[in-house]
Amino acid sequence: MQITGKVAVVTGAAGGIGAAIAQRLLEHGARGVVVTDIDAERLGETGRQLAADHPGCVEAVAGDAASTDGITRLIETAEREFGAVDLYFANAGVTGGAGLDASEDDWSRSLDVNVMAHVRAAKLLVPDWLERGEGYFFSTASAAGLVTQIGSASYAVSKHGAVAFAEWLAVTYGARGVRVSCLCPQGVRTELLMAGTRSEDAAERAAAQAVLDAGALLEPLDVADQVVEAVADERFLVLPHPQVLEFFRRKGADYERWIAGMQRYQESVARPSR
């Protein structure tokens, strides 16, 4: 799919990967981009910055992109201001609590934002895309969705769910014009990751440190460049960190050995430094 002249929605776009994706879409000629985030203040600033460089092409709508009402509002805003939605970037995400200490509310929110937000958006968008014969659903998951996450069970499980739902969409509707991509980055310099390094919870700090130790820390715009390339190629699996593919292959080749290795790695991360 070509981005030029298309209409897109990007969730979780107050900063980080979402804001970077919106910027690159506009730079590549998108006719209109609707950005959203639950953080109204940061979103407003990001929206103003984007609109300054691309006047008349940006709408910022604060709200909860995990709710059906919130997603409906985004779609209606895009249709009113720019036209029918061509690309939907389900990028919003939350981390959840650490380990088995995570509360029921932590689990509910993680599953709601990281998985069900994607399901609800697809339910609203895919029927129209099937009629038009074209549409693009871009899911932001995580390397944790292919391998796992040290520390946060709710994050690991919900990101696995995001990958699984993207796979199902691609298998079920890909031959009918609905393109699907799934972004699975490792360490990216976002507030979501960096907040973990400042957490008062030792398990959350260890989880964030595990990500930092696993490979290069990428900038959001570098990831967004790969997102744009994936859309042009209509590529399903988008891996900004190439080593994630090797991790995934090792896991599939010998699950027992991979689990044993991850157990050792978890112990090394949790061990206090001297």
N, C-alpha and C positions, 0 to 999 in steps of 0.2 A: 504494500500500500504506500502511496505517496502522501506525504504530510501536507504538501502545498494545497491550499484551498479547503482543507478539512476542518471540522469542528471537533474539539476535544474537551473532555472533563478530566481534571486531575484532582484526586483527593489527597489529604495529608500534605497540602501544598504551602503551608505557612513558611516552610524552610526545608532544608535538607534535600533529599532526592526528589520530592514532589515539586518544590520550587524550581529545581534545576531542570526537571523534565519539562515543566511549563515554559521555562525560558528557551530551551532548545526547540520546542515545538513552534514557538513564535518565530524564532530565528530561521526556521526552515519553512516558513510561509503558511502556517496554520491561519485559517480565516478568523477563527475565534477560539479562545480557551477560557473555560470556566474553572476557576481554582477554588478549592474549599478546604476548610480546616476547622476544628472545634475551637482553636485558639484565635478568636476574632481579632485581637490586637495585632498579633504577628502577621496574620493573614492580610489585614488591611494594609500594612506596610509593604508586604511583598506584592500585593496587587497594585499598589501605587507605583512601585518600582518597575514592574513589568509593563504597566500601562504607559509610563513615561517614554519607554522605548518603542512601544507598539500601541499607539493611541487607537481607541475604537475596537481593539481586538481582545480585550481582557475584561472579565467580570469576576469579582470576588464575592463569594457567598459563604458566610460563616455558618456552621451548623454541624450536625452529626451525620457523617456520611455512612454510618452503619445502620441508620434507620430507613425504612421504606419511604417515610415522608420526606426525610432529608434528601434522599437520592432522587425522588420525584421532583423536588424543588430544583435540584441541579439540572436535571434533564429539561424541565420546563423553561428554566432561565436560558439555557443554551439554545433551545428551539426559538424562543422569543427574540433573542438578541442576534443569533448567528445562523440558525438553521438546525436541522436534525443532527444528532450526535453521531459522529463517525468513529471516534476512538474514545474509549473509557479506560482511564488509568486508575485501578483500584490500589492506591498506594498507601493509604492511611494504615497505621499499625500501632500496636501497644505491646509492652513487654510482659506485663503480668507479674505475679509474685514469684518468689523463689521456692523451688522444690515442693515438697508435700505440705509445707507451711502456707502455701498460697491459699487464699480464702475462696469460698464459693463465688464471691463477687469478682475476684481476680480471674477465675476460670471463665465466668460468664462474659466478662468484658473482653478477654482475649479471644474467645471463640466468636463473639459478636463482631468485633472490629476486624480481626484477622481472617475470618472465614465467612461468616454470615453476611457481612457487608458485600462480599463478592457475589454471593448467591442472590441476594436481593437485587443488586444492580443488574445481574444477568437476566433475571426474571423480567425486569422492566425493559431491557434493551434488546435482547435476542429476538423476540417475535418480530419487531420492526426490522431488524437487520436481515432476518430470513426473507421477509417480503421484498426488501431492497436488493437482496443478494450480496450484501457487503456490510461488514462491520468489524471492529477490532476491539478485543478485550485484553487488556494488559494487566496482569496480576503481579504485584510486588510481594514476593514471599521472602525467602531468606535461604542462605546456605544451610541454616538449621532445619529447613524443610526437606532437605535431601539427606543430611546426615543427622545431626541433633545439636542441642545447645547444652553446654555445661551450665548447670544451675537451674534455669527456669523451665519447669515441665510444661507450664501453660503456654509459654512461647514456642517451645519445640513442637508440641502437639498441634497447636493451632497453625503453625507455619507448614507442618506436614499436610494439614487439611487444606491449606491454600494451594499447595502444589497439586494435591489430588483433585481438587475441584477444577483447576485450570486444565489438567490432563483430561478430565471428563468432558469439559466443554470442547476441547480440541478434537477429541475422538468423536463426540456426538454431533457437532455442528461444523467441523472444519471443512468437510466436503460440500457444504452448502453456503460457503462464502463468509463464514464467521472465523476470522483469524484470531488466534490466541497466542500470547507469549507469557512466559513466567520468569520473572527476574529473581535470581537467587544470589545476591551479593553476600560477601563475608563482612569485612570491616570497612565501614564508610564513615567519614567524619560528619556525623549527625548528632543533634542534641539527644536523640534517643539512646545512642551508644555512650556518648560522653557523660550523660547523667548517671549512667551505671557506675562509672569510675569514681563518682563522687558520693555514691550511696553510703549511708551509715550501716547498711546490711552487708556483712562480710560475704555472704553467698552471692549477692548481686554484684559486688565489686569483683569477685572471682570470675563470675560469668562474663563481665565486660572485659576483664583482663585476658581471658581465654580468647576472645575475639581479636583483641589487639595483638596477641602473641602469635596468632595463627597465620598472619601474612600481612602484606602491605595494606596500609590504611588509605583508601581512595577518597578523592574529593567528589562531592555530589555531581558536579558538572561532568567529571570523567565518566561516571556511571550513566548520566543522561546521554552522553555521546553514544554509548553502546546501546542504549534503549532506542535511540533514533535509527541506528544501523539495523537493529533487530526488526524494527517495524518495516524498514525498506526490504529486508530479506524475508520477512514473514517467518522468522525463526522462533520456535517454541521456547527452548531453554536458553536463557541469557545469563551467562556466568562472567561477571566482570573480573573475578579472581579465577584464573584458569586452574589453579590447584584444586579447586572444589570438585572439578570433574574427576580428577585422579582419586580424591577421597571417596567419591561416590562409587567409582569403579572398584576400589578396594573393598568397600563395604559389601557390594554385590557379589564379588568374587569369593569372599570368605567372611561370612557374617560373624562367626565365632571369634576369629582372629581380630576383626575390627572392634568388636565389643571389648575384648580384653585390652586392646590398645587404648581405647577411649577410657577404660577404667584407670589405667596407669596415668593417662594424661590428666584426668580429673584429679587424681591424687597429687600430681605435681603442681597443678594450678592452686589447689586448696592449701598446700603446704606453705606455711609462713616463710617469707624470705628472711635471710640472716644478714 
